[in-house]
Amino acid sequence: MAGQSVIVISLFVLLLLASSSAATEVLADPSIYNVLDFGAKGDGNTNDTLAFVKAWSAACHNSKTPSTLLIPAGKTFLLSHINFEGPCNNFIYVMVEGNLKRTNEIWPEASGWLLFIQIKGIKISGSGELDGQGANWWSCNEKNNLHMLGCTDAQILGLRSINSPMMHISVGNSERVNISDITIIAPENSPNTDGIHVQESRFVDIRNSIIGTGDDCVSLSEGDENIFVNNGGSGFAKNISFVNIIMNDVLNPIIIDQYYCPDSFCDASSSGVEVIDVKYIGVTGTSSSEVAIALNCSQSVPCSGIVMDTVNLSSANKGGKVQSYCISANGYTKNQVTPAVSCLTQ
């Protein structure tokens, strides 16, 4: 009987040790750095910046293996400006499942709220929301929500960005960046709230995203190469003015083309972008092509409110002539317009 008791007790001890070991492996995965473990509260009122800085340092600089910075769901983290700075020891995954909210502060030296700098191999994704609290800053030309600078092999996936003080997501001096399935929202009267801004970067792929802001949905700047924007849906271009412009030997000086197809392998569908209220005022000079004015608008979404006022374009070739091409465009001409645009009524 005593021998049986020893066997039962020994078996119980072995099972207890085994279950304790398994629990340790699940609860203390060394590759996951949860911001809550570094002191973050996630109550939407406490400034959690320091906890995020500590968690980033551990995940980026201390880990010898690919690591995850976890921002858990069901929490709202109040954050000041943060530099998430590399280089990191290995690939890093920033899992944004909770919501991030900007503090009401000014950072004169910072170029953005959340900055990811000099990182090779990073994925930022999740169902979380970045709230830039932009209404307080729209009159001040403040900072971007998320800025990626000098990064390579980067992904930004699935996030929702709202009310950025300025641009929502900006990419600078970076290479091989994939931005996908992003939702970006700001009021239509919010100034300079570009959805995604790309500058001095190469091989940037933007796709499958919903963007509605007070300024450009996607803006490209100097030094960009191989930028791809795909599956963006539809929208409009309106209230655009071209004033007092001199053209010199220009191919297609004035052109609106809703059937644009640069590689000749496009389908027959026209653009879903509606073109409204575009003015050409005081445009003069020479055209290297016979068609100096081309309004190639969609039959399903015609151009409207097109105005030509004091336009004078001639051929850049000696003895050459110029003409206009016009389809599905509505508007009017004012003063002298050469060449004449038949579909715009005087």
C-alpha positions as CSV (number, residue, x, y, z in Angstrom):
1,M,0.0,0.0,0.0
2,A,2.8,2.3,0.9
3,G,4.5,1.5,-2.4
4,Q,1.4,2.4,-4.3
5,S,1.2,5.8,-2.6
6,V,4.8,6.6,-3.6
7,I,4.0,5.7,-7.3
8,V,0.9,8.0,-7.3
9,I,2.7,10.9,-5.7
10,S,5.7,10.6,-8.1
11,L,3.4,10.6,-11.1
12,F,1.6,13.7,-9.8
13,V,4.9,15.5,-9.4
14,L,6.0,14.6,-12.9
15,L,2.7,15.8,-14.4
16,L,2.9,19.1,-12.4
17,L,6.4,19.7,-13.7
18,A,5.4,19.0,-17.3
19,S,2.4,21.3,-17.2
20,S,4.4,24.1,-15.6
21,S,7.1,23.8,-18.3
22,A,4.4,23.9,-21.1
23,A,2.8,27.0,-19.5
24,T,6.1,28.8,-19.4
25,E,6.7,28.1,-23.1
26,V,3.2,29.6,-24.0
27,L,3.1,32.6,-21.7
28,A,6.7,33.7,-22.0
29,D,7.6,33.4,-25.7
30,P,10.9,35.2,-25.8
31,S,10.3,36.5,-29.4
32,I,7.1,38.5,-28.4
33,Y,7.5,41.8,-26.7
34,N,4.1,43.0,-25.3
35,V,4.0,46.7,-24.5
36,L,1.9,45.9,-21.4
37,D,4.9,43.9,-20.0
38,F,6.9,47.1,-20.2
39,G,4.5,49.2,-18.2
40,A,1.9,50.4,-20.8
41,K,-1.6,51.0,-19.4
42,G,-3.7,51.3,-22.5
43,D,-6.4,53.2,-20.8
44,G,-6.4,56.1,-23.3
45,N,-5.4,58.6,-20.6
46,T,-2.0,57.6,-19.4
47,N,1.0,58.5,-21.6
48,D,2.4,55.1,-22.6
49,T,5.3,56.5,-24.6
50,L,8.1,55.3,-22.3
51,A,6.7,51.8,-22.2
52,F,6.7,51.7,-26.0
53,V,10.3,53.0,-26.2
54,K,11.4,50.2,-23.8
55,A,9.5,47.5,-25.6
56,W,10.9,48.6,-29.0
57,S,14.5,48.7,-27.7
58,A,14.1,45.1,-26.4
59,A,12.5,43.8,-29.6
60,C,14.8,45.6,-32.0
61,H,18.2,45.8,-30.3
62,N,18.2,43.0,-27.8
63,S,16.6,40.1,-29.6
64,K,18.8,37.9,-31.7
65,T,15.9,36.2,-33.6
66,P,13.0,37.7,-35.5
67,S,10.8,39.4,-33.0
68,T,7.3,40.8,-32.5
69,L,6.4,44.1,-30.8
70,L,2.8,43.4,-29.7
71,I,0.3,46.2,-29.2
72,P,-2.7,44.2,-27.9
73,A,-6.3,44.5,-28.9
74,G,-8.9,46.1,-26.6
75,K,-6.7,48.9,-25.5
76,T,-6.1,52.6,-26.5
77,F,-2.6,53.8,-26.0
78,L,-1.9,57.5,-25.6
79,L,1.5,58.3,-27.2
80,S,3.8,61.3,-27.7
81,H,6.3,61.4,-30.6
82,I,8.4,58.2,-30.9
83,N,11.4,57.3,-32.9
84,F,11.3,53.5,-33.6
85,E,14.9,53.5,-34.7
86,G,17.1,50.8,-36.3
87,P,19.1,49.1,-37.4
88,C,17.5,46.1,-35.7
89,N,19.3,42.8,-35.0
90,N,16.8,40.9,-37.1
91,F,13.4,41.1,-38.8
92,I,10.8,42.8,-36.7
93,Y,7.0,42.6,-36.8
94,V,5.0,45.4,-35.2
95,M,1.5,43.9,-34.5
96,V,-0.9,46.8,-34.1
97,E,-4.1,45.3,-32.7
98,G,-4.9,48.0,-30.2
99,N,-5.6,51.7,-31.0
100,L,-3.0,54.5,-30.8
101,K,-3.9,58.1,-30.0
102,R,-1.7,61.1,-30.3
103,T,-1.1,63.4,-27.4
104,N,-1.8,67.1,-27.6
105,E,1.8,68.3,-27.8
106,I,4.1,70.1,-30.2
107,W,7.4,68.5,-31.3
108,P,9.4,71.2,-33.2
109,E,12.3,68.9,-34.3
110,A,10.2,65.8,-35.2
111,S,9.0,65.1,-38.7
112,G,6.2,62.9,-37.6
113,W,4.3,61.3,-34.7
114,L,5.4,57.7,-35.2
115,L,8.8,57.5,-37.0
116,F,10.4,54.2,-38.2
117,I,14.0,54.9,-39.1
118,Q,16.8,52.9,-40.8
119,I,15.2,49.5,-40.5
120,K,15.8,46.6,-42.9
121,G,13.0,44.0,-42.7
122,I,9.9,45.3,-40.9
123,K,6.2,44.5,-41.0
124,I,3.7,46.9,-39.4
125,S,0.2,45.4,-39.6
126,G,-3.0,44.7,-37.7
127,S,-6.5,45.9,-37.2
128,G,-5.6,48.8,-35.0
129,E,-6.3,52.5,-35.6
130,L,-3.9,55.5,-35.6
131,D,-5.7,58.6,-34.4
132,G,-3.7,61.7,-35.0
133,Q,-6.2,64.1,-33.3
134,G,-5.7,66.3,-36.3
135,A,-8.5,68.8,-35.7
136,N,-6.3,70.6,-33.2
137,W,-3.5,71.0,-35.7
138,W,-5.0,71.6,-39.2
139,S,-4.3,75.3,-38.9
140,C,-0.7,74.8,-37.9
141,N,0.7,72.5,-40.7
142,E,1.8,69.9,-38.1
143,K,3.3,66.4,-38.3
144,N,2.5,63.2,-40.1
145,N,0.8,60.2,-38.4
146,L,3.4,57.6,-39.5
147,H,6.7,58.3,-41.2
148,M,9.0,55.7,-42.7
149,L,12.5,57.0,-43.3
150,G,15.5,55.0,-44.8
151,C,13.8,51.6,-44.5
152,T,14.2,48.6,-46.8
153,D,12.0,45.6,-47.3
154,A,9.1,47.1,-45.3
155,Q,5.4,46.3,-45.2
156,I,2.5,48.4,-43.9
157,L,-0.7,46.3,-43.9
158,G,-4.3,46.5,-42.7
159,L,-4.1,49.6,-40.5
160,R,-6.6,52.4,-40.2
161,S,-5.4,56.0,-40.0
162,I,-7.7,58.8,-39.1
163,N,-7.4,62.6,-38.6
164,S,-3.7,63.0,-39.2
165,P,-2.4,66.5,-38.4
166,M,-0.8,66.4,-41.8
167,M,0.1,63.5,-44.1
168,H,-1.2,60.1,-42.9
169,I,1.6,57.8,-44.1
170,S,4.8,59.1,-45.6
171,V,7.7,57.1,-47.1
172,G,11.1,58.8,-47.6
173,N,14.5,57.5,-48.8
174,S,13.2,53.9,-48.7
175,E,13.2,50.9,-50.9
176,R,10.9,47.9,-51.5
177,V,7.9,49.1,-49.5
178,N,4.5,47.4,-49.7
179,I,1.5,49.3,-48.5
180,S,-1.8,47.3,-48.7
181,D,-5.3,47.1,-47.3
182,I,-5.0,50.4,-45.6
183,T,-8.0,52.7,-44.6
184,I,-7.2,56.4,-44.4
185,I,-9.9,58.9,-43.4
186,A,-9.9,62.7,-42.8
187,P,-12.6,65.4,-43.4
188,E,-12.7,66.9,-46.9
189,N,-11.8,70.3,-45.5
190,S,-8.7,69.2,-43.6
191,P,-5.7,70.8,-45.2
192,N,-2.6,68.9,-46.5
193,T,-3.8,65.5,-45.2
194,D,-2.4,63.5,-48.0
195,G,-3.2,59.8,-47.6
196,I,0.2,58.3,-48.7
197,H,3.1,60.5,-49.6
198,V,6.2,59.0,-51.3
199,Q,9.5,60.9,-51.7
200,E,13.1,59.8,-52.8
201,S,12.0,56.2,-52.7
202,R,12.1,53.2,-55.1
203,F,9.9,50.1,-55.7
204,V,6.9,51.2,-53.6
205,D,3.7,49.2,-54.1
206,I,0.4,50.7,-52.9
207,R,-2.7,48.6,-53.4
208,N,-6.2,47.5,-52.2
209,S,-6.6,50.6,-50.0
210,I,-9.4,53.0,-49.2
211,I,-8.4,56.7,-48.9
212,G,-10.6,59.7,-48.4
213,T,-8.9,62.9,-47.2
214,G,-8.9,66.7,-47.6
215,D,-5.9,66.6,-50.1
216,D,-4.1,64.1,-52.3
217,C,-5.0,60.4,-51.8
218,V,-1.5,59.4,-53.0
219,S,1.2,62.0,-53.7
220,L,4.5,61.5,-55.3
221,S,7.5,63.8,-55.0
222,E,11.0,64.2,-56.3
223,G,13.4,61.3,-56.6
224,D,10.7,58.5,-56.9
225,E,11.2,55.5,-59.1
226,N,9.1,52.4,-59.8
227,I,6.0,53.4,-57.8
228,F,3.0,51.2,-58.4
229,V,-0.6,52.2,-57.3
230,N,-3.1,49.4,-58.0
231,N,-6.8,48.6,-57.3
232,G,-7.5,52.0,-55.8
233,G,-11.2,52.3,-56.8
234,S,-12.6,55.6,-58.1
235,G,-12.9,59.2,-57.1
236,F,-12.8,62.6,-58.6
237,A,-10.5,65.5,-59.7
238,K,-12.1,68.9,-59.4
239,N,-11.5,72.6,-59.0
240,I,-8.2,72.6,-60.8
241,S,-6.8,75.7,-62.5
242,F,-3.8,76.1,-64.9
243,V,-3.0,79.8,-65.2
244,N,-0.5,81.8,-67.2
245,I,1.6,78.9,-68.4
246,I,4.1,79.1,-71.3
247,M,4.6,75.8,-73.3
248,N,7.7,75.4,-75.4
249,D,7.8,72.4,-77.9
250,V,5.6,70.3,-75.6
251,L,4.0,67.0,-76.5
252,N,0.3,67.3,-75.7
253,P,0.3,70.7,-74.0
254,I,-3.3,70.3,-72.8
255,I,-4.6,66.8,-72.2
256,I,-7.3,65.0,-70.2
257,D,-7.3,61.3,-70.9
258,Q,-9.7,59.1,-69.0
259,Y,-8.7,56.2,-71.2
260,Y,-5.0,56.4,-70.3
261,C,-3.1,53.3,-71.1
262,P,0.7,53.7,-71.2
263,D,1.6,50.1,-72.1
264,S,-1.1,49.3,-74.7
265,F,-2.3,46.2,-72.8
266,C,-5.1,47.8,-70.8
267,D,-8.7,46.7,-71.0
268,A,-11.3,48.8,-72.8
269,S,-12.9,50.3,-69.7
270,S,-12.5,54.0,-69.0
271,S,-11.4,55.7,-65.9
272,G,-13.7,55.9,-62.9
273,V,-12.2,59.2,-61.9
274,E,-14.7,62.1,-62.5
275,V,-13.1,65.3,-63.8
276,I,-15.0,68.5,-62.8
277,D,-14.3,72.2,-63.1
278,V,-10.9,72.4,-64.7
279,K,-9.8,75.8,-66.0
280,Y,-7.0,76.7,-68.5
281,I,-6.4,80.4,-68.4
282,G,-3.6,82.2,-70.3
283,V,-2.0,79.1,-71.7
284,T,0.3,79.9,-74.7
285,G,3.2,78.4,-76.6
286,T,4.0,75.6,-79.0
287,S,3.1,72.0,-79.4
288,S,5.4,69.3,-80.8
289,S,2.4,67.1,-81.6
290,E,-0.4,67.9,-84.0
291,V,-3.0,67.5,-81.3
292,A,-2.3,70.4,-79.0
293,I,-5.5,70.0,-77.0
294,A,-6.9,66.6,-76.2
295,L,-10.0,66.1,-74.1
296,N,-10.5,62.3,-74.2
297,C,-13.3,61.9,-71.6
298,S,-15.3,58.9,-70.6
299,Q,-18.8,58.4,-72.1
300,S,-19.9,56.9,-68.7
301,V,-18.3,59.7,-66.6
302,P,-18.0,62.7,-68.9
303,C,-15.8,65.7,-68.0
304,S,-17.8,68.7,-66.9
305,G,-17.1,72.4,-66.2
306,I,-14.1,72.6,-68.5
307,V,-13.1,76.2,-69.3
308,M,-10.6,77.4,-71.9
309,D,-9.9,81.2,-71.6
310,T,-7.2,82.9,-73.7
311,V,-5.5,79.8,-75.0
312,N,-3.1,80.2,-77.9
313,L,-1.1,77.1,-79.0
314,S,0.7,76.8,-82.3
315,S,3.0,74.1,-83.9
316,A,6.6,73.9,-82.9
317,N,7.3,72.6,-86.4
318,K,7.9,75.2,-89.1
319,G,4.7,75.3,-91.3
320,G,3.0,72.8,-89.1
321,K,-0.6,72.9,-87.9
322,V,-2.3,72.0,-84.7
323,Q,-5.8,70.8,-83.9
324,S,-7.9,69.7,-80.9
325,Y,-9.5,66.4,-80.1
326,C,-12.6,66.4,-78.0
327,I,-15.0,63.7,-76.8
328,S,-17.5,63.7,-73.9
329,A,-16.4,67.0,-72.5
330,N,-18.7,69.8,-71.4
331,G,-17.9,73.4,-70.7
332,Y,-17.2,76.6,-72.6
333,T,-14.5,78.8,-74.1
334,K,-13.8,82.4,-73.5
335,N,-11.9,85.0,-75.5
336,Q,-9.6,83.6,-78.1
337,V,-8.9,79.9,-78.0
338,T,-6.6,78.3,-80.7
339,P,-7.0,75.6,-81.8
340,A,-10.8,75.7,-81.5
341,V,-12.3,73.1,-79.2
342,S,-15.5,71.9,-80.9
343,C,-17.3,70.2,-77.9
344,L,-17.0,73.3,-75.7
345,T,-19.7,75.8,-76.5
346,Q,-18.9,79.5,-76.8
